[in-house]
Amino acid sequence: MGEINRLVASLIKSGLADDQNNAYEKQQGSTDWLVSISGINYLGSSLKDVPYVELYESLRESRSFNVRMLDGALIQLIYEFRDSVLLRHRLAYFPSPDLMEFQNDPGLYEQERIYADVISKSTVTVPLRFDFDARPGVPVSVLHPVSHLTLGQYDACRIPVSAGVSPTGFFSFLLHSFYSKGTLAAGLSIPSITKLFPATISSAEQKLVHIGVPCLKR
């Protein structure tokens, strides 16, 4: 929780983001702890099978995000632990479905070179999500990896990931991948990834194209 709030605060301070909701911790039963966003529960299937514009607006209006970037992108981190071991996480990036405001008036953002990466007219908004679910009976090797990346809200898109992803790892991935110029312009430095989760990728998944993240080796 503290790691998430520190990272969000650094984005606000740098000028890369303009709105936030603090993470909070809640005990669920005797052994489970949920790190979520104030006012929402663990988001599962409640927002499935709706147009992306509606999904984005629902998240924005209900303030179901940890931080909103200046280009309108919403970032959401939810973790669940059982006996201090990672059980589930949902780390999502929801770019604004309409970048016309930024593309029609790029001078507002290019003057600081902060959003040169995302206001190009050739940019296509693609939501992405790192999911982790180690609950008994849920993972199926290759078909439903314990840790996986979903692109574009495709239901069957589950690209294997080697392990769970820490908050710092997720923010680092987003900033390096989508806001690298802005990060440099803002003089923002991302802390080194120190929290590592154990590897969960199966041997069959390792033979496929997959995503490698810093992790504790078996």
N, C-alpha and C positions, 0 to 999 in steps of 0.2 A: 504494500500500500504506500509506504513512504517513498519507495523508489519511483512509483508511478507519479505521485504528486510532485516530487522534485523535478522529474523530467518535464512534466507539463508546465511547471513554473518557469523553467528555463526557456521553453518555447514562447511563453507569454512575454517574458522579459526581453527576449531577442527581437520581438516584433514579427515573428513568423506566424503567430497565432493571436487571436483576439477574444476568445471566449473559452471558459473552462468549467468543469464540474469535478470536484475532488473525489478521489476514490475513497471508499470506506470498507471496513471489514465487519463481517457479520457471522456469528456462529450459527451453524445449522445442525442441530442434533448434538451428540456428545463428541463427535470426532471430526466433523466437517466444518470448514471455514470458507466463506465466500468473500472474495475481494471484487467489488462491483462499483457501480456508479450510483450515487444517491438518487433514489426514486425509482429504480428499475430492478428487476430480478434477472436471473440468468436467461438470456434470450435464446430460444431454440427455434421451434417451428412457427412461432406466432406471426412472423413476418415473411414466411415463405410464400412463393407463388403469387407475388404482387409485382406490378411494374416497378422498375427501379426508381423512377421519379417519386412514386408513392412511398416506397420504402425510405428513401432519403428524407422526404418531407416529414414522415412520421417520426423518424429519429431526431430530426432537427427541432420539430415542434415540441416533442416530449423531452428534449434535452438529454437524450440517451447517448451522450458522448463524453469522453474525458476532456477532449480539447477540439476546438474548431480552428483550422488553419485559416489564414487570411483569404485564401482562394475558395473558401467554403467547404473544404474537405473535412469530414468528421472522422475522428480516431477514437476507437473504443477498445478498452482492455478489460476483460473479465476473467478471473482465475478462481478455481475451486480446489481446495486441498483437503486431503483426508489423512489424519495422523501425520500432518506436516509433509505429506508426499503429494506431488501434483496429481490431481485427478482429472481435471478438465481445464481448458482455457479457450477463450474466443478473443482473438486479436484482429480487429477489423479496420479497414481503411475504406471509407465511403467518399469518393471525390464528388464534387458538385456535379449534378447531371447536366447543368447548363453553364458553360464557360463564356457565353456570349458577352456578359458584362465585362469580363476581363479582356476578351479578344477585341471588343469594340473600343475600349479605352485603355490600351496597354500602358500608356504613359503613367498612369497612376501607380503602376507596380514596377515598370522597367526602370524608373528613375533610381531605384535602389537595387536593381538587378535581382530582386528577391524571387520574383516569379517568372523569370525568363524561361524556366523549364516547363511551365504548365500553361502558359497563355498562348502558345503557338497555335495557329489555326489548324494545324495538322494533328493536334493532340486529341486523343480519344480517351474519354474517362472510363477507367476499368476498376471496379471495386475488387478488393481482394481480402482474404481472410485466412489466418493461420488458426486451425482448429486442433485441439488435443482432447482426446477422450479415452481414458484408460479404464473406464468402468467395465466390470466383468460382462462378457457377452456382446459388447459393442464392437471392438476392433475385429477386423478380418483381414489377414495379410493380403496385400495388394489391393483388394476391393475397398477396404476401409481402414487405411493405416491409422495407428494410434495418433500420430502427428501428421498433419497434411495441410497443403496449401490449396485453396480454392480460388480460381480467377473468374471474374465476370459473372458471378452468381450461378454458374453452371452446376446443376445438382450433382452430376456424376464426376465433376472435376475434383479429384483428390490426389494431388501430386505428393508423393511420400516426402516427409521431412524427417531428418535423422533423430530429432528429439523435440521436446517442448521448447518454446521460445520465451526468453525473459523479457521484461518490459524494456530494458536498455537495448537488448538485441532487436526488438521490434522497432523502436524509435530510430535506432541507427540504420536499419534497413530502409525505412521510409525516407529518412533525410538523405541518405546516400543515393537512393534510387530515384526520388522525385523532386528533391529540393536541394540538390548539391550546390547550385550556384547561390541560392538564397542563404544556405548555411554558411558558406564562405563570406558572403557579403555582410551577414549579420555578426560575423565573428564568433559563431556558436561552435563550441567543441562538445562532442558527445563523450561521456565517460566510457572507459573501457568496460567490456562485458565481464563481470566477475561472477554473477550468478549463473551456474550451469546446471542443467537438468540431465538425468541419465539418458543414454541413447535408448531409443525404443524401436528403431527401424528393423524390420525383419531381413533375413538374408535374401529372401525373394525380392523384397522391395529395393534392396541395394543393387540388384541387377538391372533395375529400371532407371530411367532418368529420374533423379530425385534432388531434393534440396538439402544441402549440408549446413548445419548450424553448429556453433560451438557447443560442445556437450561433454558429459562425463562418459568415458568409454566403458564398455562392459568389462 
